[in-house]
Amino acid sequence: DEDLATVIRTGIASTGMPAFKFQPAEVTAVVAFIRAGFDPGGTAVKVGSPSRGAALFAGKGRCATCHRVNGVGPRTAPD
């Protein structure tokens, strides 16, 4: 989880993944959403808020500009 959080906070310049200035709780929510399989009803992770993670993914994080989840996002990105 810390590796995911680091990538979210620092980005990966060579891939175009930007760094994000999220609050610690926001990073935790995004990691929880990823760990739950992008399923707001998922039970794989009990940390964070799946709805908050989904909101960050779709909103402030702009993750869907590079990543694809459940058919939403660029066609070139893996689902």
N, C-alpha and C positions, 0 to 999 in steps of 0.2 A: 504494500500500500504506500509505503514511503517513496518507493521508486516512481509510482504513478504520480504522487503528489509533487515530487521534484520536477517531473516533466511538465506537469500542469503549470507550476510556478515559474520554471525557467525556460520552457519551450525547447525546441530543437531547430536551431537556425538553419541547418542544411536542408531541412525538409519544408520549411515555411511555417512550421508550428510555432506560433508566437508564445511569448511568456504572458501570464495573466496575473494581475494584481488582485487576487481574491483574498478575502479574510480567511483565517484558518478554518473556520466552520464551513465556509463555502467550498474550500478544497476538499474537506472531509465529505461533504455532501456529494460532490462530483465523483470522488473515488467510490463512495457507497453505491451510487447509481450505476457505475461501471461494474462493480462487483456483483450487483444484483442482476446482471445480465440485461441492463437497460429496461427492466421490468418494474414499474412502480409497485406492483403487488408482490415482487420477489421477496423471498425470505432468506436468501443467501447471506445477507448482511443486515445486521440490526443497528448499525451505526449510521447516523445521518438521516436525512429526510429524502426519500426517493423523489417526492414532488419538487423539492428544492433543487435537487440534482438535475432533474429534467428541465426545470425552468432555467437553470444556469446553462445547461447544454444548448437549449434552444435560444436563449436570450443573450445575456451579458457575455457568456463564454464564446458565443458564435461558433461553437464546435461543428455544427452542421455545415459550415462553409467548406470544411475539409473532410469530415467524417460522416458516415452513413449509418443510420440506425432505423431498423424496421422500414426500410425503403425511403427514408427521408434523408436527403443530403445528395451530394454530387454522385453521378453515375460511376465515376472513376474510383470512388472510395469503396473499400470493402464494407459489406453490411455487418 
